[in-house]
């Protein structure tokens, strides 16, 4: 990445730049005239056309000198592109966060300094040159301990050795190699490869950075490794063997100190990264060692190159899922191609899982990261130069269709090159991509592939964007404790859980525009419970890579959001430590609520940083609470309280709560089920704070609408003073589980759980009522011994066995009647006298009964009336429960067939 590469002196005027292109085109045309070999003619013809296109760009573009982005341009894809690689790259000022972290945030960053039993303090200033001096009698610097190796690496280890013994790798140059290394400079083009290490993403990242440096961005690692030669843009050899590396992780740039000892293999394998063309080059192995020290050692746990480049360079990571239906290949290519040629993006790619047969057929490796070294558009083909970082990595050898190629006429007037395109007078030649792959200058494992095959064979493309594209940045550091201490159990989590306990932030851009929001998860060790101090001191614990994270943005007037739906933008859940979303064309002053999301993170405290990039001053703050007053109660749907939805006759047995509203208030009701498999609903009704037995539409004040999995919300901006009842229900009866009810309000609103159905009453169970096949009504006498209040509930028995056979066979009505024939009088009936589904059961409201009714000759009957809806009315059995306000106040007789 850091190199001696220098661009040629930039032209001072448009005419000079145009003349340079014409001169090069003339040279290319002369070569074309002299070449007889068809492949050679095609190669010079392609070069001629590229130079012509560049001349056209210089002539027509207003920004001919420096195509690098302007501070006010927030998007790489918003800038015009060119088909030629840029020869100069403008240096953009990298924005720094202007937000001052709070005391709590500063403490959080300090605590995040400890990883793998090492300390990585926040970066403050560059180290002084004398920190790397070696005084007389002083020993060379040695780190606190050696980095961990895998078992395979341990078996091959010959020892940790200083660079003069480690580079070039002894196995590559048997015998003496005293005069060939180590060095911080190079004479051949850098070609970094991995061998016995498993850090393909890291080496691919280094390769992408080297490719960027060779194209003009020589300072990409200027502030990464020390000591550093600012004059010649390359690291210096430390005299005392100590190096300081500046890496970007756990919320800020941090200081990583290493010694220069490298693991040397006793076999032909090389454990560290090595430059195939300059095997004595030292700095890549040092940067790799510093990064692996952060990640736990050479026994690498795995990463992706977007993460690695974010840590190494601070360039903003973006993961593009190539199999996504949202991907627009043409748009994606244009924005990436243009940005690459401006020098604004580093590109790497990753494959997904592949079978061994597929790997052999394609010449690609499954679950492997590759570097992209170049992009070109040639004869209508959109091509990527891809590098496999493996030392003996294979190249892709897939087949594609032939494409036409065109040769220019040698007699073409060069003076017209700047305004005239080539005649398409053709001789068909080999496909452009295949011709490029025949270039003997390509190193092993490097190949050209067209974008269509990339989309087919790769899973993700990783883009790391130059943060200098943006003028402003804000950072906020926060902790997210995924243990719920207040309720004494793990909080509600999962895809359908609410966002009530998620950290939330408000974001406002003063002048609008496009804003990028990056969430980066801090690295932490996965230390098992019960680990001893000695085990912790040893430090051999893996980095916690469990779970996925995502980001979502909402427009909610700056208020906290409770439900995950109705987002403006939502990113994919990724197992990477970083995730990015883009808010396009934000309006000036509009407040967005930004919410981190998670799936399957460890149930412990995690720390994160939220970084916001834009081109106008941006305000980033924690979202304030929605209301001043919050009450939460825990409850459950049990066998006796799971009544189902409002159309079920047993709906009133659901858990109910009394809410007292002393004065007008805004109010929000949130129900969160412990299981996301349950569909839930909440309703607030007029009831003077008492348990309700039946509900009419006019009783409903507001509710949560459709039943929703896991959680639901109902709210009102203004609720008048009064006593209300809240009913929490599941969609199906008999769905059991715990839940919480939370009431948020602008005024105090005491919340009390109401006694469950039947509380304070005696329960009487009548004998089972049996309907013979084809018969529709049965009755049983009831005799009050004294004044008693009673209500009844009837449910079909053996529903599991009869549901499929008779779910639609009959409807049921239950009533308490007096008299028969013309003197018959219905005292009370279920469901307002209407028939209801017998599977759900039916119930009556309460009624007072007394012995006086009997003395007046009004015999009382409990009547079950089944209305058949098919000719196949099977036998049915029903259980009836009576709830009375005092014991031994009622006598029930046997069921009998009945008619009016």
N, C-alpha and C positions, 0 to 999 in steps of 0.2 A: 504494500500500500504506500508506504513512504518510499520514495525513489529519487534517483538523480535525474529522472526524466524532465526535460524542459521543452516547452513549445518554442517554435521559431518565433522570431520577432513579429508581432502583429502588424498588418499593413496600416499605414497612416491615413489612407483615403479610400473611398469607394473605387476610384479608377485604378489605384494600385492593386487592390484586392482583385478586381476584375481582370486586370492584365496578368496577374499571377495565375489565375485559373486558365486563361487563354494560353499562356505559355506552357503550362502543364498539359493542356489538351493537345497542343501542337506536338509536343514530345510523344504523347500517347499515339497520335495519328502517324507519326513517322515510324514508330515501332510497329504499328499495324501494317504499314506498307511493306516493311522488311520481313515480316513473319509469314512463313509458308504453312506451318503446322496449323490445322483447323482449330485445335484446342487453344493454341497460342493466339490465333486471330480472335477467337471468341473472348479470350481473357482481356486482350487489349481493347476490343470493341466495348466490353462492359465497362472498363475503366474510362474510356473516352466518353461514354454516355453519362457516367457519374459526374465527371468533371463538367460536362455541359450543363447538367442540372444544377450544379453548384454555381456556375456562372450565371444561370438564369435567376437563381435566388439572390445573388449579390446585386444583380442589376435591378431587381424589382423590389427588394425588401427595404423598408425604411430603417431597419435595425441591422444593417449589414455587418457592422463591426463586432458586436457582442450580443449574442442571442440569449444571454443568461437572463433570468427572471427579474422583473422589477419589484421593489418592495410592495407596491400596491396590488400585485397580481397574486391572488391566493391559491391558484390552482395550476399545477403543472400542465394540465390538459387545456388550459386556456390560451396557450401560446403557440404561435405558428411554428412549424417544424421544417426540417430539411432532411433530404435523403442521405446526406453525407455526414460522417462523424465530425463533431466540432473540433477545430484545431486549437481554439483558445477557450478557456472556461473562466467566466467572471467569478470573482470571489464575493460571496454574499455575506453580509453581517448576520451572524447567528444570534437570534434574540434570546435574551435571558429573562427569567420570570421577574416581574416587577412587584409581585405580591410578597410582602414580608411574612414569613411563616410565624405562626403563634408559638408561644412557649411550649405548648403541648406537642406541636409539630416538630419543633427542634429536638425535644426529648425522644420522639418517635424515630427521627432520623439517626440519633445517636444509638438507640437500642438496635436499630437495623444494621449497625456496623459489625455486629458479631455474627459470623457464619463459618461453619466448618472448623470451629475452635480457633479461628483467626480473627483479627480485628482489621476492618477496612474503613478507616475514618473518612468523613466527608472531605473532599478536596478543598483546600483553602488557597494555597499559592504553589507555584512551580518550585521544585527543589533547587537549591543553590548548587552551582557546579562543584563546589568543594565537598558536597555530600558524597561524591563518587571518587574522591581522591584516596590514595593509599599511601600512608605515611610510613617512614622507615620503622621496621619492627612490627608493623600492624599486619594481622592476618586478613585474608580476604573474607568478605562478608558471607555468612552462612545463615540461611533462613531457619526459623524455629524448628521445623521438621520437614521431611521430604513429603511430596505429594503421593497420594495413594495410587497404586497401579492395579489393573485387573490381574486375575490369576495368570492369564496367558502372558501378559506383559512381565509379571514377576518372574515367571519361568524363563523368559528370554533375557532378563536384565543382567547386564555385565557390571552395572554400577552407575552412580550419579557422578558425572564428570564435567570438568570445566570445558569451555568451548574449544580450547586448543587440543583437547583429546576427543571431544565429541563431534567436531565439525572439521572437514566433511565427515560424514558417517564412516567409521572405520571399515565397515563391511563393504562400502562402495569403493574404497581405495585401500586395498590391503597393503600393508607395509607402511613406509614413511609417507606422510602427506604434510610435512611441516611448512611447505611454501604455498599451500593452496587455501588456507583458511585459518581461523574464522575471520569474517569481515562484515562490515555494515554496508559496504558498497558492492556493486556488481558490474559485470561487463556484458553479460548476455541478458536477453529478455527473461524476466522472472517467470518461472513455471513451478508453482507450489503444489505439492502432492502430500497425501497421507499414506501411511503404510500399516503399521501395527496398531495405530491409534484408531479409535472409533468415533472421532469427532469430524465426520464429513461436513456437517453444517458449518463448523468453525473454519475449516480449510476452504470450503466453498466461499465463505464470507471474505476471507483474506484474498482469495483469487479475484473476487468481484471488486474489492478495493484496489488491488494492484492494477486491474484493467482500467479503473477510473483514473488512477494516478498517471498511467501511461497515456491517457487521452487528455491530460492537461490539468488535473486536480491534484497537484503535487503536495498540497498541504493537508490532505485528508487525515493524516496521522501526525501532523506537526506537533500537536499537544497531547499525544498519547503516551509516548515512551521517552523516558529521560535516563541518561543525559542525551540532549538533542542539539544538533548543529543547525541553528536557525538560518545561517548563511547559505548552506548547501542543501537544506531540506532533507536531512537524513539523521538517524540516530548516531550517537557516538559510542565507542567501546568504553565501558566503565572500567576504570583502573582497579577498583576494589571488588569487582564482581557483583555489585549491587545495582539493581535497576528499579525504577519507580514507574509504574504504569497507571495511567488515568483512565478508569473505566466507568461507564454510566450504568449504575444499577442501584436498586433499593432507594430510589427517590432522588438521587443526585449523583454527580461525579464523585468518585471515591478513589482513594489512594491505595494501590495494591503494590506491595513491596515484594520482590523476588530476588533470589540469587541467580547466577547464570549457569548453575549446574543443570545438565540435561540428562535424561535417562538414556543410557547407551545400551544397545542390544548386543548380545553375544552371538546372535544368529545373523542371517542376511536381512532381517526385518529392521525397520527404523521406527522407533516408538513415537518420535515427535515429528512435526511438520518439517519438510525439507524442500529446498529449491532444487529441482532436477537439473536446471541449467547452471546454477551457481551454488553448488552443494555446501560451500563454506559460508553462505549468507546467514547471519545470526539473528537479526531482529524478528523474523517471522516466528521462530521457535520461542523467543522470549515473550512475545505478545500472546502466543498460544498458551504458554505456561502460566502467565498471569491470569488469563481468562479461566483456565482449568483449575487454578487455585480457588477461584471464586465458586466454580461449579462442583468442587469436591475432589478433583484429581484427574489423572489420565484414565481412570476407570469411569469414563464419561457417561452421565445418566441419560443423555440425549437432549436435543434442542432442535430449533429450526433456525435457518440462517437469517431470517428477519430479526429474531431476538438477538442473535449473535452480533449482527451489524449495529443494532441499537445500542448494545453494550459497548462495542468497540468504537463506534463513530458518533453516536448520538443522533443518527439520521432516523427519521420517523418511520416506524415499521407498519406495513400494510400487507395483509394476507388476502390474496385473490383466489377464490375457489373456482377452478376452471370448469367444474361440472355443474355449477350453479345455473339455474334457469334465468337468473337475473343478469348474467354476464352477456354483454354485447361485444362480440369479438372485434368488430371493426372499430368501435369507439375505444375499446381497451387498447388495441394496437396503436391507434393514432396518438392517444395521450401518453402511452409508454414510450413509443418511438421518438416523439418530439422531446419529451423530458430527458430521455437518455442522451440524445444528441446535444441537449443544452448542458449536460453534466449534472442534472438535478436528481437523478435516481440511480440507485444500485439495484441490480436484478439478480435474484437467485431463484431456483425452482426445486420442487420436491415431488417425487413419485409416491404413489400409494402402494398398497400391497400387490405383489405379483407372484405368480407361480414360477417355479424354477424353469419350466418350459417356456413361459412367456419371456422371462429374462434372457434366455438363450436366443430366442427368436428375434428379439428386438435389439439386443445388445445394451439394454438398460438394466439398472439395479432397482429392485423394489425398496420402498421406504428409504430413499437415499436423496441427498441434496446435491444439486449441481449449480455451478456458477454460470452466469451469462456474461460473456466478454464483449459482445458486439451485437448490434442490430443493423440490418440493411434491408433496403427494398431494391430488388434486382429483377428487371423484366417482369414486373407484376407479382413477383414472389416476395413474401414478407418473411425474412430469415433471421434466426437467432444463432449466434456462435456460442455453443454450450460446452462446458468443461466438466468432465468427471474428475473429482479431486483424488480418486484412488490412484496410487502409484502405477498400478497395472490395470487401470480401469478400461473397460471396453467402450467402444464407440457405437452409437446407434447405426444400424444398417438396415433400416426399413426402406421400403420402396415407395416411390410416388410416381405420379404421371409425368411424362415428359412435357416440357414447356417450350414454346418457340423462343429462339434467340435471333438477334438481328445484328448484322455487320454493317458498319458505316461505309459509304463509298470513299475511297482514298482521295478522290479528287474534290471532296467537299471543301468549300471555301472556309478556311479557319477564321477569317475576319467576321464571318456571320455566326460564329459559335455562340455568342452571347444572346442571340435572339432567335435562332433557327434550330428546330429540333431535327434529329436524325431522320433521314428517309427510312421508311420501314420496308426497304428492299432487302429481302432476307435470304439467308441460307440457314435452314434449321440445324441446330447443333444440340449438344447435350444439355439437359436440365441445368439451370444456373446453380441450384443447390448442390447437385452432384459434382459439377465442375469445381465449385469452391471446396468441396470435400476431397478433391483430388490434389489439393495444394499440399506439396511436400513440406511446407513450412508449419503445418498444423502439428502440434505436439500430440503424443499418444493420449487417447481419451477425449480429444477435442473434436467437435464436429458441428456442422451446420444443420439446422432443422427448421422446416417451415412452420409457421404458427398453427396451421391446421393439425399437423402431427403433434405439436406441443399440447394442443387442447385435447387431443385424443389420448395421449400416453402419460401426461403428467397430471398430478392431482391439484397442486397449488403453485402459484407464482408469488414470490415474496418481493415486495417493492420497499425500498428504504429511501425516503424522500429527504432532500436537503432541507433542514429546518430554516435555512436562510430564505426560503420562499416566503416566509412570513415575517412581519415586522414586530409582532407582539406575541408574548407568551405569558401564561399564568400557570403556576403549579400549586396544588393543594395536596397535603399528605394527611392520611386518615387511617384509623383502625376500624376493622369490622369484626366484631365478636360474634361468632356464629353459635355461641352458647347463650341460651335464654336464662339468665340468672333470676329474673323476677318471677317467672312461673315455675322455677325449679325443674325445668325439663328443656330439652332441645327445642328451639323455636320452629315454627311452621316453615318448611322449606319445600322446594320443588318447583316444577314448571308452572303449576297452577296456584301457588301460594301468593299471598298478597305481598306488596312492597313496603308494608308498614314499618318493618324493622331494617330495611335497607338504608345505607347511607345515601343521602340525596343532596344535590347541589343545584344552585341557580346560576345561570350563565347569561350574560347580557353583553352584546357587542354594541358599542356606542354608535358606530357608523354602519352596522350591519355587515353584509358580505358573507363570504364562505368561512366557516370555522371548522377546524379539525379538533376532535377530542380524543385523547389517548389515555386509556387506563392501563397502568402497569403495576403488576402484582409484585410485591417484594419477595425475594428469595428467602426461604427459611428452611431449616433442617427438620426433617421428619424424625423427631426423637420419640421413641416409644414410651408409653407410660411405664413408670417404675424403673427407668434407667438410672443406674448408680452414678455418683459423681465421677468415679474413675472412668466409666464408660463414656460419659459426656466429655470428660477431659481428653480422651483419646481422639474424639472428633470424627470418627468414621460413621457418619450418618448421611444418608442420601438427601438430596434436595427434594422438598415436598413438591411433587408434580401432579398430585391428585386433583381431579376436578376440572371444571371449565368455567370461563368467565365471558361476559358480554357487556355491552353498554346499550342503553336506550335513552332517547331524548323525547320529552313531552312538552307541549305548550299548555301550561296549567296556571297561568298568571302568577308564576313564581311559588305556587303552593306545592307541598309534598304530594306525591301521587300514591294512591293505594292499590290500584289494579294495574297489571302489566299490559293490558290492551290499550288501544288508541294512541300508540306512540307515533311520533313523527318519523323517527329513524330508529332502527334496531339492528345491531350487528349480529353476526353469527356467534354462537358459543364456540370457543376455541380452547384447546388445552395449552396454548401458548401463554406466557406470562404477560403478554401485551395484547390489547384489542383496540381497534380504531374505528370511529364513526365520523362521518362528514356531514355537516349541516350546510347545505347549499343555499345561497341567496337569502341569508337571514335578514329580516327587516330591522332597521335601526331601532334600538330600545326594546325590542321584543325579548321577553324573558323565557328561557328554556329551563326545564328541570331535567337534570342529568342523573340517571340512576344506574349504578353498577348492578349486574345480575350475576348469579352463580348457580352452578349445578355440581353437587357432590364434592364441594370443598370440605376439607377436614373440619370437624366441629370444634374449632378452637379460634383464637384471635389471629386474624390476618391483617397485614398492613399493606397499603396501596398508595400510589400517587396518581393524581388526575392532572394531566397537562393539557392546556388549551392553547391552540395556535390560531392566530388570525392577523388581519392587517389593519385593525383598528383597536383602540384600547378596549379591553374586555374586563368585565367585573365577574369574578368567580367567588362564590360564597356558599356556605352551608345553607341548605333550605331550612327555613324556620318551621316550627310546628304549625299544623293547620289550625289548631284550637288551643285555647288556654287550659281547658279542663278535659281530662281523659280518664275514663273509668273502664276497667276491664274485669270481667268475671269469667271464670271457667265453668263449664257445664258439660253435659253429655246427652246424647240420644241413647236411651236404653230400651230394653224390651217393653217397658211400660210408658216410655215417653217418645218413641219414634213413630209419629203419627202420619208422616208423609205430607204431600202437598195439599193445598187448600181445597182441591176437589175430592179429597179423601174424607170420608165421614169421621175418621179418627184424627183429623188435623188438630182439633183443640187439645189433644193430649200432649202436643209438642211442648218443649220447654218455653216458658213465658216469663217475661220480666216487666217490672213496673218502673217507669221513668217519670220522675217528677220534674216539671219545667216551671220554675217560679216566675220567670219572665221571658219575653220573646228572645229566641236564641237561634243561631245557626246550629245544625246538628248533623252528625254523620254516624251511621251504624255500620260496623264492620264485623262480619262473621267469618271466622277462620276455622276450618275443619282440620283435624289432625291427619286425616287421610285425603289425598287429592282425588281419590276415586269416588268421592261422595259429591253429588250435586246439591248445592245449598241455596237458601233463600232467607230473607229477613223482611218482616213487615211491621209497620207501626200503625196501631189502630186506636180510635177513640174507645175508652172503656172505663174511665175513671180509675185507671191503675189496677183493675181487677182482672182475674183470669177470665178469658172469654170462652164461651161454649159454642158460639156460632158467629159468623162474620157476614155482614152485608157490604155491598160495594161502598155505600155511603159511610161506613165505619172506617174505611182505609184512608189514612192520611198520606202515606207514601210507602213504597216498597222498593226492592232491588231489581224488579223486572224479571227477566228470564232466569231460571235456575242456572247456576254457574258452578263449574268444578272447583272444589277446594276452598273457595272463599267468595264472598259477595259484599257489595256495598250499597247502602241506601242513604240518601242525604237530602236535606232541605235547607235552603238559604235562610228561611224564616219559619220557625215553629212557634205558634202562639202558646202562651202559658196554659198549663193544664196538667192532668194526670193521664198518662198514656200507657199502653201495653205493647211490648215488643214480642213477636213470635218468631222463633228460629226453627226452620224446618228443612228436611231433606226431601228430595223429589219422590222417592219410593218409601212407603211405610216399612218399618222394621229394618231400616238401615241404621246400624249402631255405630257409635264412635264419639270421641271427645271433640269439643270445640271451645272456642273463646268468643265472647261478645265484647266488643269495644265500642264505647260511646264517646265521641269527641264533640265538644260544644263550646260556644263562646261564653256561656254562662254556666254556673254550677247546675248539674242535672243528676241528682242521686239515682243510682241504679240498684234495684233489688230483685233477686230471683223470687218469683211467685211459687207458692207450694204446688207440687205436681198434681196431675189429675187424680182425683179421689182422696187427696190429703184431707184429713179431718173427718172422713166418712168411713163407714163400715162397708165392706165389700161382701156381697152375697152372690153366689154362683148358682144359677138355676140348672136343672137337669138339661141335657142336650135336647134341643128341639129337632125333630126328624120329620122331613117331608118325604112322603112316599112318592114314587115315580108318578108323574102326571098330576100330583096334588099341589094346590097353591096356597093354602092358608092353614095355620095352626094357632091355638090360643091356650093360655094357662091362667087360672084364677089367681088373683093377688088380694090379700086381705090385710089392710092396715089395722094394727092393734091400738095405735094412738097416732096423733098427728106426726107426720114424717115427711121429709122432703126427699125426693128420689129422682135419679136419672138412670137410664139404662143404656148399655152398649151391647150390640149383637155382632158376632163375627162368625164367618164360615169356618168350620173345622176341617182339618186335613186338607188345607189349601194346596200344599205341595203336590199331593197326588191328584187333586181334582182340577187344578188350574188349567192344564192343557185341554182337558175334556169338557169343562163346563164354564170356561172364562166368560163366554157370552151367552150362557144358557138362560140366565134369569137375573132380574133386578129385585131388590128387597125393600120393604118398608116395615118399620116397627112402630107400634102405637100402643097407648094405654087408653082403653075404651070402657065405657059403662053402658050397661043395657045391651039388648039385642033387638033385631028387627026394626020396627018403626021407632022404638025408643032408644035406638043405638046412638051413642054420642062419643065422638072422638075427643078425649081430654087433651092429648098431646101426641104428636107424631114426629118421626125422624125426618130430617131434611125438608121441613116445612110441608110435610105431607106428600112429597114427591118420592118416587122410587129411585134407588141408588144401587150402584154396583155392589153385589153381595160379597165379592171377594175382599173389598176394602173394609166392609163392616158398616154398620149404621149406629146412630146414637140419638137419644132424645135429649132435650133440655130438661132442667129440673122442674118438678111439679110437686105441690103439696097434696098429700092424700090423708084422709082422716076416717075414723070409724063412722062418723055421721053420714058419710056417703052410703054406707051399707044399711044404716038404719032407715034411710030414705028409699031403700030398695034398689040402689044403684050398684049392682054387682060390678066389680072391676076386673078387667081382663088385660093381660099382656098378649098382644096379637102380633104375629109375624106373617106378613103377606108377601108371597113370592109371585111376581109377574113373569110368566114364561115368555121368552123371546124366540123359542124354537119349538118344534114338535117333539124334540128329544129331550124332555125335561127329566133328568135323572134324579135319583134319590139325593137329598141334601141334608147335612147335619150342621146345626148352628149352636154356638155357645152364647148364652146371655148372662151378662153380669149386671147386678143392681148395686148402685152406690147410694147409701142412705145416711142421713145425718145423725142417726142414733141407732144403737144395736137393738136387736130383738123387737123391732117395731113393725115387722112385716112378715107375713106368711105367704108362701108361694105353693100353688098346686101343680099337678102334672099337665103336660101338653096333650092336646087332643085336636082332632081334625075340626075344622071350623067353617062355618058359612054365615052369611049375614042374615 
